[in-house]
């Protein structure tokens, strides 16, 4: 998994899963100056650890009083968030 930070957009690429989230560098989020968009078009797979990671990422920026939007979430993320009863915590661009 890779996070690309460009302006106030975070592009997530690859698998967001327990195997990739062992890298502590992924949990160092840079400061942003305005609303944050998390683009998920290039996510290939998600597990429950990935859902938790996205919740942590969203909370980090919301705690800085920034609006956060997740765009183009994969259906696997939506399904896991529904099963885990956390879908309402994910600020999706288009409510699903």
MARROMI-475228 format. One record per residue: residue in three letters; x, y, z of N, C-alpha, C in turn. Coordinates in steps of 0.02 Angstrom, whole numbers, padded with zeros to 5 digits, always signed. Example, Ala and Ser with C-alpha at 12.3 -4.5 7.8 and 13.67 -1.06 7.14 Angstrom:
Ala+00660-00284+00390+00615-00225+00390+00660-00165+00390/Ser+00642-00112+00354+00684-00053+00357+00645+00002+00394/
This chain:
Unk+00042-00059+00000+00000+00000+00000+00044+00062+00000/Unk+00020+00112-00033+00057+00175-00037+00008+00233-00030/Unk+00030+00284+00006-00009+00346+00013+00028+00401-00024/Unk-00004+00432-00072+00025+00488-00108-00011+00551-00086/Unk+00028+00598-00059+00000+00662-00034+00016+00716-00085/Unk-00036+00744-00116-00028+00798-00164-00078+00852-00145/Unk-00051+00911-00130-00093+00966-00105-00133+00940-00046/Unk-00198+00943-00049-00240+00919+00006-00278+00856-00014/Unk-00248+00817-00058-00277+00753-00078-00230+00697-00060/Unk-00260+00644-00034-00222+00583-00018-00246+00529-00065/Unk-00201+00505-00106-00216+00451-00153-00192+00386-00122/Unk-00238+00340-00110-00221+00276-00081-00215+00224-00137/Unk-00158+00190-00140-00145+00142-00194-00128+00074-00164/Unk-00161+00022-00189-00145-00046-00169-00193-00075-00119/Unk-00169-00126-00084-00209-00162-00034-00204-00128+00034/Unk-00262-00112+00064-00263-00085+00132-00281-00144+00176/Unk-00230-00179+00199-00243-00239+00239-00190-00248+00293/Unk-00201-00297+00336-00158-00308+00393-00086-00323+00373/Unk-00075-00348+00313-00008-00364+00290+00031-00301+00272/Unk-00003-00252+00246+00029-00189+00225+00032-00137+00280/Unk-00010-00143+00330-00014-00092+00381+00036-00102+00438/Unk+00084-00146+00428+00136-00156+00479+00190-00102+00475/Unk+00191-00065+00420+00240-00012+00410+00218+00050+00449/Unk+00254+00066+00502+00236+00123+00545+00239+00190+00509/Unk+00275+00194+00454+00279+00256+00416+00210+00276+00388/Unk+00167+00226+00377+00101+00241+00350+00059+00281+00399/Unk+00078+00281+00463+00039+00315+00514+00065+00384+00531/Unk+00112+00409+00490+00136+00478+00498+00102+00520+00445/Unk+00050+00554+00466+00010+00593+00418+00034+00665+00418/Unk+00046+00693+00359+00069+00762+00355+00013+00812+00370/Unk+00032+00870+00391-00017+00923+00404-00048+00945+00338/Unk-00111+00962+00341-00146+00988+00282-00173+01057+00301/Unk-00182+01100+00251-00202+01168+00264-00276+01181+00253/Unk-00309+01137+00217-00382+01146+00205-00413+01077+00197/Unk-00476+01076+00177-00514+01014+00172-00474+00959+00136/Unk-00484+00898+00159-00445+00841+00136-00489+00793+00097/Unk-00465+00772+00039-00498+00720-00001-00455+00658+00000/Unk-00486+00601+00016-00451+00537+00016-00478+00498-00044/Unk-00437+00491-00095-00457+00459-00158-00442+00384-00154/Unk-00493+00344-00165-00487+00271-00156-00494+00232-00221/Unk-00490+00265-00278-00498+00232-00343-00448+00175-00353/Unk-00387+00184-00329-00334+00135-00342-00324+00085-00286/Unk-00374+00079-00242-00372+00028-00189-00392-00039-00221/Unk-00351-00090-00211-00365-00154-00242-00399-00204-00194/Unk-00389-00195-00129-00419-00241-00080-00419-00207-00012/Unk-00469-00225+00029-00475-00197+00096-00496-00252+00144/Unk-00468-00252+00205-00493-00296+00257-00512-00252+00317/Unk-00531-00283+00373-00553-00243+00430-00498-00199+00458/Unk-00436-00220+00452-00381-00177+00474-00378-00115+00429/Unk-00394-00123+00365-00395-00067+00319-00451-00018+00336/Unk-00508-00044+00356-00564-00001+00377-00542+00039+00438/Unk-00511+00006+00486-00487+00040+00547-00435+00093+00529/Unk-00391+00078+00482-00340+00127+00460-00373+00189+00431/Unk-00423+00179+00387-00457+00236+00357-00493+00277+00410/Unk-00523+00244+00459-00555+00280+00514-00504+00322+00552/Unk-00445+00295+00563-00392+00331+00598-00369+00392+00556/Unk-00362+00381+00491-00342+00435+00446-00394+00491+00446/Unk-00456+00473+00441-00511+00522+00441-00511+00560+00507/Unk-00507+00523+00563-00509+00555+00629-00451+00603+00639/Unk-00392+00585+00613-00333+00629+00620-00347+00698+00592/Unk-00374+00700+00531-00387+00764+00499-00449+00799+00527/Unk-00499+00761+00546-00558+00792+00577-00540+00823+00644/Unk-00493+00794+00680-00471+00823+00744-00434+00889+00733/Unk-00411+00901+00672-00379+00965+00655-00432+01014+00628/Unk-00494+00996+00636-00551+01038+00614-00555+01047+00539/Unk-00533+00996+00501-00537+00996+00429-00594+00950+00406/Unk-00627+00969+00352-00677+00925+00322-00640+00872+00282/Unk-00663+00810+00289-00631+00754+00254-00684+00719+00212/Unk-00665+00701+00150-00710+00665+00106-00674+00605+00076/Unk-00707+00547+00078-00682+00487+00045-00716+00483-00023/Unk-00677+00476-00076-00706+00471-00143-00690+00404-00175/Unk-00737+00380-00214-00731+00317-00251-00712+00257-00208/Unk-00750+00246-00153-00734+00188-00111-00751+00123-00146/Unk-00709+00072-00140-00725+00007-00169-00783-00026-00132/Unk-00820-00067-00167-00878-00100-00137-00859-00143-00077/Unk-00799-00171-00078-00774-00211-00022-00770-00169+00042/Unk-00748-00107+00036-00744-00062+00093-00814-00048+00120/Unk-00861-00034+00076-00929-00019+00097-00959-00079+00134/Unk-00949-00139+00107-00976-00199+00137-00947-00211+00207/Unk-00881-00204+00213-00849-00214+00278-00870-00161+00329/Unk-00877-00100+00306-00898-00046+00351-00970-00058+00374/Unk-01012-00083+00330-01082-00098+00350-01083-00155+00401/Unk-01047-00208+00387-01045-00265+00433-01017-00244+00501/Unk-00968-00200+00500-00936-00178+00562-00975-00122+00596/Unk-01028-00099+00565-01071-00046+00591-01034+00020+00599/Unk-00989+00035+00552-00952+00098+00554-00961+00139+00490/Unk-01006+00118+00447-01015+00153+00383-01031+00227+00395/Unk-01069+00242+00446-01087+00312+00460-01028+00354+00483/Unk-00973+00323+00501-00914+00360+00522-00869+00378+00463/Unk-00882+00348+00406-00842+00363+00346-00875+00418+00307/Unk-00841+00475+00297-00871+00532+00262-00868+00521+00186/Unk-00913+00480+00161-00914+00464+00090-00942+00522+00050/Unk-00914+00532-00009-00937+00587-00052-01010+00577-00071/Unk-01027+00518-00093-01096+00502-00110-01119+00448-00061/Unk-01168+00463-00020-01192+00413+00027-01217+00352-00010/Unk-01196+00294+00014-01213+00231-00020-01264+00194+00022/
